[in-house]
């Protein structure tokens, strides 16, 4: 009997996929990173290339214009892109792990037929759940969806909506009187939708983050995802997958930071020796390497759990642990890289300071570190 492969030893088909994404990141993304960060804008030509490469509809079936991949391949895409630019990786993460994932897993046949081809071939999706007073407590939202005949009327304002500047489709969560939360699919050009200007951010600057308001926007019955009042289940299940996506982004960020730091430490000479030969340089890098290996292994195992079952508690724990481990190593690896580069580490030329800026949001979005610890601790208490 052949023993199972370690989770980090991938089948040939997945390794081939990873290699193709790595080449895309090197050739199409890397030359644009600094300019996009300084302009705080995604290169429009790169967005088209992401669609053409099949990276915006990884799980979408081939019959709908996607690549017909699985959740594991989604994580590989996010990780490889983040090694080069975490901002581009977040755009792809929201598209695949949140919006496409929600439509694929919770949409009926008509919804999938209408929307998946758009999302795979040219329409950017955005996930609108956070509000000014509903962040970690996302379900404290005040946006409402009032029933009006067979459909709904959507009113409210969302904050921190990633991809909003580029989005053609919004997945919006709103309160419905007497029925809990409802998930609505809203086109950008629907009457009453207003997208604000992108906010200026510390990091992941090339990906847009905007306020979006919905002023009596009509939502047809067929544009409700799942059933009216069933939005809370969709939000919880989708955000669990979304946390895996953010973990993949942070693992990729840590890999990029560590790789750049090691390469510099090999080349940089002081006292007639490469600085990598000094324990004060080598040992911290070795420590980060060990932490990165642990975070990646757990991420891959957690993704396999999602693919092959696991009850609700296992999925909550897996996504929380994966994000917590990855956020820690990303922040530490990025900080270590700045120090290894020394004075040059605070300059934009080598990318160390950008990764340092990009890393901080990892402990905040898709659930803060405290929220992940709260989820893990809650499960411990139940056990």
FISE-906360 format. One line per field, with one value per residue (C-alpha): residue number from 1; residue in three letters; x, y, z. Coordinates in Angstrom, 3 decimals, m for minus. Layout:
REM residues N
num: c(NUM|...)
residu: c(ALA|...)
u: c(X|...)
v: c(Y|...)
w: c(Z|...)
***
This chain:
REM residues 383
num: c(1|2|3|4|5|6|7|8|9|10|11|12|13|14|15|16|17|18|19|20|21|22|23|24|25|26|27|28|29|30|31|32|33|34|35|36|37|38|39|40|41|42|43|44|45|46|47|48|49|50|51|52|53|54|55|56|57|58|59|60|61|62|63|64|65|66|67|68|69|70|71|72|73|74|75|76|77|78|79|80|81|82|83|84|85|86|87|88|89|90|91|92|93|94|95|96|97|98|99|100|101|102|103|104|105|106|107|108|109|110|111|112|113|114|115|116|117|118|119|120|121|122|123|124|125|126|127|128|129|130|131|132|133|134|135|136|137|138|139|140|141|142|143|144|145|146|147|148|149|150|151|152|153|154|155|156|157|158|159|160|161|162|163|164|165|166|167|168|169|170|171|172|173|174|175|176|177|178|179|180|181|182|183|184|185|186|187|188|189|190|191|192|193|194|195|196|197|198|199|200|201|202|203|204|205|206|207|208|209|210|211|212|213|214|215|216|217|218|219|220|221|222|223|224|225|226|227|228|229|230|231|232|233|234|235|236|237|238|239|240|241|242|243|244|245|246|247|248|249|250|251|252|253|254|255|256|257|258|259|260|261|262|263|264|265|266|267|268|269|270|271|272|273|274|275|276|277|278|279|280|281|282|283|284|285|286|287|288|289|290|291|292|293|294|295|296|297|298|299|300|301|302|303|304|305|306|307|308|309|310|311|312|313|314|315|316|317|318|319|320|321|322|323|324|325|326|327|328|329|330|331|332|333|334|335|336|337|338|339|340|341|342|343|344|345|346|347|348|349|350|351|352|353|354|355|356|357|358|359|360|361|362|363|364|365|366|367|368|369|370|371|372|373|374|375|376|377|378|379|380|381|382|383)
residu: c(UNK|UNK|UNK|UNK|UNK|UNK|UNK|UNK|UNK|UNK|UNK|UNK|UNK|UNK|UNK|UNK|UNK|UNK|UNK|UNK|UNK|UNK|UNK|UNK|UNK|UNK|UNK|UNK|UNK|UNK|UNK|UNK|UNK|UNK|UNK|UNK|UNK|UNK|UNK|UNK|UNK|UNK|UNK|UNK|UNK|UNK|UNK|UNK|UNK|UNK|UNK|UNK|UNK|UNK|UNK|UNK|UNK|UNK|UNK|UNK|UNK|UNK|UNK|UNK|UNK|UNK|UNK|UNK|UNK|UNK|UNK|UNK|UNK|UNK|UNK|UNK|UNK|UNK|UNK|UNK|UNK|UNK|UNK|UNK|UNK|UNK|UNK|UNK|UNK|UNK|UNK|UNK|UNK|UNK|UNK|UNK|UNK|UNK|UNK|UNK|UNK|UNK|UNK|UNK|UNK|UNK|UNK|UNK|UNK|UNK|UNK|UNK|UNK|UNK|UNK|UNK|UNK|UNK|UNK|UNK|UNK|UNK|UNK|UNK|UNK|UNK|UNK|UNK|UNK|UNK|UNK|UNK|UNK|UNK|UNK|UNK|UNK|UNK|UNK|UNK|UNK|UNK|UNK|UNK|UNK|UNK|UNK|UNK|UNK|UNK|UNK|UNK|UNK|UNK|UNK|UNK|UNK|UNK|UNK|UNK|UNK|UNK|UNK|UNK|UNK|UNK|UNK|UNK|UNK|UNK|UNK|UNK|UNK|UNK|UNK|UNK|UNK|UNK|UNK|UNK|UNK|UNK|UNK|UNK|UNK|UNK|UNK|UNK|UNK|UNK|UNK|UNK|UNK|UNK|UNK|UNK|UNK|UNK|UNK|UNK|UNK|UNK|UNK|UNK|UNK|UNK|UNK|UNK|UNK|UNK|UNK|UNK|UNK|UNK|UNK|UNK|UNK|UNK|UNK|UNK|UNK|UNK|UNK|UNK|UNK|UNK|UNK|UNK|UNK|UNK|UNK|UNK|UNK|UNK|UNK|UNK|UNK|UNK|UNK|UNK|UNK|UNK|UNK|UNK|UNK|UNK|UNK|UNK|UNK|UNK|UNK|UNK|UNK|UNK|UNK|UNK|UNK|UNK|UNK|UNK|UNK|UNK|UNK|UNK|UNK|UNK|UNK|UNK|UNK|UNK|UNK|UNK|UNK|UNK|UNK|UNK|UNK|UNK|UNK|UNK|UNK|UNK|UNK|UNK|UNK|UNK|UNK|UNK|UNK|UNK|UNK|UNK|UNK|UNK|UNK|UNK|UNK|UNK|UNK|UNK|UNK|UNK|UNK|UNK|UNK|UNK|UNK|UNK|UNK|UNK|UNK|UNK|UNK|UNK|UNK|UNK|UNK|UNK|UNK|UNK|UNK|UNK|UNK|UNK|UNK|UNK|UNK|UNK|UNK|UNK|UNK|UNK|UNK|UNK|UNK|UNK|UNK|UNK|UNK|UNK|UNK|UNK|UNK|UNK|UNK|UNK|UNK|UNK|UNK|UNK|UNK|UNK|UNK|UNK|UNK|UNK|UNK|UNK|UNK|UNK|UNK|UNK|UNK|UNK|UNK|UNK|UNK|UNK|UNK|UNK|UNK|UNK|UNK|UNK|UNK|UNK|UNK|UNK|UNK|UNK|UNK|UNK|UNK)
u: c(0.000|1.376|1.484|m0.357|1.656|2.574|0.231|3.117|4.120|1.694|0.458|2.053|m1.019|m1.040|2.705|2.270|m0.514|1.632|4.521|2.287|0.992|4.528|5.638|2.654|3.491|7.113|6.421|3.130|2.905|6.462|7.321|4.235|4.398|6.180|4.268|0.922|1.835|2.951|m0.144|m2.400|m4.162|m4.385|m3.024|m6.069|m4.078|m3.002|m6.633|m7.431|m4.408|m5.589|m8.885|m7.175|m4.888|m7.890|m6.963|m10.271|m12.472|m10.348|m13.217|m15.667|m16.440|m14.909|m18.409|m18.926|m15.588|m13.507|m10.558|m12.501|m10.023|m10.629|m10.251|m6.662|m5.736|m7.390|m5.028|m2.013|m2.932|m3.285|m0.045|2.040|0.720|1.296|4.924|5.312|2.507|0.048|m2.209|m2.875|m3.341|m6.126|m7.995|m7.863|m8.673|m11.904|m12.934|m12.360|m12.620|m15.552|m17.681|m17.213|m17.201|m20.521|m22.232|m20.835|m21.773|m25.030|m26.502|m29.198|m28.775|m30.089|m27.826|m24.760|m25.589|m26.089|m23.186|m20.326|m19.472|m19.325|m17.131|m14.765|m14.270|m14.474|m16.567|m14.856|m16.820|m16.855|m18.055|m19.972|m20.557|m18.600|m20.086|m18.905|m20.245|m20.192|m16.625|m15.620|m19.318|m20.309|m23.828|m24.574|m25.147|m27.861|m28.203|m31.709|m33.479|m37.214|m39.520|m41.407|m43.614|m41.535|m38.267|m36.533|m35.466|m31.902|m30.825|m27.674|m23.947|m20.988|m17.383|m14.009|m15.346|m12.376|m12.415|m15.243|m13.555|m13.249|m16.320|m19.207|m21.063|m21.548|m22.539|m24.322|m25.524|m28.518|m31.022|m34.547|m37.330|m38.417|m36.189|m32.606|m29.994|m30.354|m27.568|m28.249|m26.434|m26.362|m24.993|m22.813|m25.003|m28.228|m30.114|m29.190|m25.703|m22.914|m19.250|m17.002|m13.423|m10.789|m9.452|m5.734|m4.196|m0.947|m0.487|m2.014|m2.433|m2.993|m6.204|m9.157|m11.084|m14.190|m17.378|m20.485|m23.998|m27.279|m30.148|m33.428|m31.818|m34.313|m33.268|m35.196|m36.195|m33.730|m30.897|m31.210|m28.436|m29.836|m33.117|m34.340|m33.144|m30.446|m27.621|m26.027|m25.201|m23.784|m21.690|m20.255|m19.437|m17.984|m15.890|m14.403|m13.131|m12.134|m9.907|m8.077|m7.561|m6.077|m3.860|m2.610|m1.919|0.068|2.028|2.965|3.929|6.168|7.761|8.515|9.939|12.067|13.357|14.413|16.078|18.062|19.203|20.376|22.134|24.070|25.179|25.779|29.334|30.577|33.876|34.912|32.078|28.494|26.267|24.368|27.403|26.733|24.425|22.699|21.463|21.128|19.289|16.358|15.948|15.999|13.333|11.112|11.683|10.465|7.396|6.625|6.878|4.415|1.959|2.044|1.615|m1.370|m2.921|m2.669|m4.084|m6.952|m7.765|m7.886|m10.238|m12.604|m12.420|m13.079|m15.648|m15.148|m17.984|m18.792|m16.588|m13.608|m13.943|m14.149|m11.075|m9.123|m9.723|m9.020|m5.777|m4.583|m5.097|m3.620|m0.415|m0.001|m0.629|2.057|4.746|3.950|4.373|7.571|9.119|8.369|9.884|12.929|13.466|13.527|16.178|18.290|18.351|19.473|19.186|18.143|15.214|13.228|13.677|11.221|13.816|14.037|10.390|11.073|9.269|6.258|5.895|6.189|3.294|1.295|1.689|m0.067|m3.563|m3.254|m3.994|m7.096|m9.187|m11.246|m11.380|m8.833|m6.297|m8.436|m11.462|m9.490|m8.324|m11.893|m13.112|m10.367|m10.866|m14.623|m14.133|m11.666|m14.240|m16.881|m14.526)
v: c(0.000|3.398|5.795|9.109|12.116|14.783|17.758|19.905|17.353|18.146|15.947|16.667|18.493|20.870|21.469|22.316|24.726|26.328|26.733|28.443|30.903|31.547|32.363|34.696|36.477|36.881|38.053|39.968|41.192|41.832|44.569|46.551|46.221|49.432|51.641|50.273|50.741|54.331|55.158|53.203|51.815|48.443|48.362|47.863|45.811|43.456|42.934|41.791|39.473|37.929|37.016|35.746|33.525|31.911|33.249|34.995|31.922|29.081|26.928|27.913|24.898|24.940|24.904|28.348|29.744|28.919|26.596|23.873|23.783|23.157|25.074|23.928|25.513|28.736|28.784|28.108|31.060|33.425|32.230|32.521|35.967|37.211|36.141|38.925|41.341|40.789|43.535|41.667|38.480|40.123|41.116|37.503|36.186|38.176|37.181|33.446|32.661|34.952|35.927|32.995|30.606|31.946|31.780|28.336|26.827|28.635|29.733|27.769|26.558|29.776|31.961|29.921|29.962|33.747|34.844|32.335|33.010|36.741|36.277|33.932|36.074|39.767|40.862|41.633|40.735|42.541|41.284|43.955|43.060|45.478|48.773|51.723|50.148|46.522|45.305|42.392|42.172|42.047|40.878|44.175|45.695|48.269|47.864|46.577|44.611|45.293|42.886|44.565|42.203|39.274|41.181|43.485|47.105|47.453|50.500|51.220|51.845|49.478|50.306|48.748|47.011|45.419|45.457|48.015|50.369|47.608|45.572|44.976|42.782|43.143|40.433|42.503|41.330|43.085|42.697|41.571|42.263|39.064|36.909|37.495|38.335|38.160|37.938|40.039|40.065|43.630|44.939|48.024|49.867|49.249|52.453|53.689|52.126|54.609|53.665|56.103|56.955|54.421|55.198|55.737|52.828|51.860|48.725|46.576|49.906|48.569|46.860|49.198|49.705|51.897|52.890|51.759|53.081|51.494|53.966|52.074|49.591|47.110|43.451|40.879|37.583|35.748|37.984|36.775|34.259|31.229|31.889|35.145|35.173|32.594|35.085|34.419|30.825|31.985|34.669|32.297|29.530|31.910|33.838|30.564|29.946|33.609|33.245|30.414|32.760|35.445|32.818|31.877|35.536|35.905|32.690|34.026|37.394|35.702|33.582|36.668|38.584|35.670|34.916|38.520|38.710|35.498|36.551|39.898|38.272|36.041|38.985|41.642|41.490|43.061|42.321|40.363|37.854|37.495|38.635|35.335|33.712|35.664|33.894|37.157|37.220|33.503|32.336|34.786|33.869|30.184|30.847|32.591|29.722|27.210|29.308|29.645|25.890|25.318|27.928|26.573|22.976|23.874|25.950|23.068|20.615|22.988|23.397|19.617|19.459|21.882|19.880|16.512|17.308|18.264|19.404|23.053|23.243|21.698|24.206|27.175|25.974|25.211|28.601|30.483|28.632|28.934|32.695|33.195|31.304|32.944|36.476|36.043|34.735|37.317|40.203|38.777|37.826|41.249|43.005|40.722|41.498|45.241|44.713|42.425|45.073|47.606|51.242|50.157|48.319|51.522|52.535|51.440|49.981|46.476|45.976|45.182|48.235|47.518|43.978|45.381|47.744|45.019|42.591|44.589|44.290|40.503|40.767|42.837|41.891|38.711|38.729|40.271|38.173|38.479|37.183|34.129|33.477|33.948|31.304|28.841|29.454|29.008|25.585|24.654|25.598|23.412|20.458)
w: c(0.000|m1.007|1.960|1.552|0.463|3.020|2.615|1.355|m1.309|m4.079|m6.920|m10.304|m11.602|m8.616|m8.868|m12.546|m11.634|m8.930|m11.372|m13.921|m11.315|m10.071|m13.628|m14.053|m10.796|m11.843|m15.390|m15.154|m11.553|m10.338|m12.888|m11.814|m8.022|m7.101|m9.540|m8.387|m4.727|m5.278|m7.342|m4.953|m8.013|m9.689|m13.231|m15.480|m17.974|m15.188|m14.193|m17.721|m17.655|m14.388|m16.027|m19.187|m17.091|m15.388|m11.951|m11.239|m11.598|m10.322|m8.997|m11.719|m13.928|m17.399|m18.898|m17.341|m18.512|m15.427|m14.920|m13.077|m10.204|m6.521|m3.267|m2.852|m6.166|m5.050|m2.063|m4.281|m6.515|m3.565|m1.965|m5.127|m6.031|m2.475|m2.637|m5.212|m4.257|m1.387|m2.766|m6.014|m3.988|m1.935|m5.092|m6.290|m2.816|m2.481|m5.997|m5.516|m1.806|m1.017|m4.027|m6.427|m3.477|m2.197|m5.604|m6.326|m2.949|m2.189|m5.497|m7.272|m10.849|m12.390|m10.245|m11.119|m14.838|m14.820|m12.671|m12.776|m16.454|m15.696|m12.635|m14.481|m17.565|m16.759|m13.758|m10.465|m7.334|m3.975|m0.592|1.327|4.972|7.227|8.408|10.460|13.665|12.552|12.224|14.444|15.339|11.673|12.460|14.242|10.800|10.172|6.390|5.694|2.984|3.197|1.406|m1.414|m3.359|m4.594|m4.123|m1.652|m1.277|0.003|2.061|4.035|3.852|3.851|4.739|3.973|0.859|m0.885|m4.713|m4.725|m7.212|m9.819|m8.901|m11.262|m8.761|m5.004|m2.543|0.128|3.530|5.101|7.913|6.996|9.500|11.198|9.012|10.106|7.480|3.713|1.115|m1.986|m5.335|m6.672|m9.959|m9.767|m12.279|m10.347|m9.509|m6.034|m5.800|m5.077|m4.734|m2.889|m3.709|m2.591|0.880|1.412|3.311|5.037|2.937|0.170|m1.587|m5.108|m4.043|m3.640|m0.404|m0.640|1.117|m0.770|m0.187|m1.238|m1.503|m1.998|m4.385|m5.766|m5.488|m7.487|m5.929|m8.195|m6.955|m3.367|m2.708|m0.944|0.846|2.392|5.989|5.267|4.920|8.295|7.378|4.034|5.743|8.357|5.888|3.310|5.843|7.093|3.563|3.329|6.384|4.641|1.710|3.942|5.576|2.104|1.354|4.578|3.994|0.564|2.031|4.595|1.864|m0.218|2.738|3.921|0.425|m0.132|3.288|2.792|m0.684|0.665|3.626|1.231|m0.907|1.731|3.129|6.322|8.084|4.961|5.325|4.082|6.930|6.682|8.360|11.563|14.013|14.852|11.253|10.481|13.602|13.410|9.753|10.672|13.291|10.745|8.304|10.884|11.671|7.977|7.444|10.292|9.004|5.455|6.581|8.737|5.944|3.481|6.014|6.866|3.177|2.746|5.734|4.013|0.808|2.418|5.078|8.687|10.912|11.622|14.733|12.934|10.109|12.467|14.363|11.186|9.596|12.840|13.552|9.952|9.900|13.372|12.579|9.179|10.479|13.133|10.802|8.107|10.521|12.014|8.667|7.183|10.200|10.092|6.420|7.075|9.757|7.554|4.837|7.433|6.390|2.896|4.427|4.901|1.251|m1.461|m3.853|m2.398|m1.383|2.279|3.619|1.375|2.699|6.222|5.491|3.764|6.667|9.381|7.952|8.269|11.978|11.329|8.298|7.931|11.733|14.086|15.967|19.101|17.183|16.043|19.606|20.839|18.371|19.347|23.067|22.739|21.200|23.937|26.578|24.925|24.787)
***
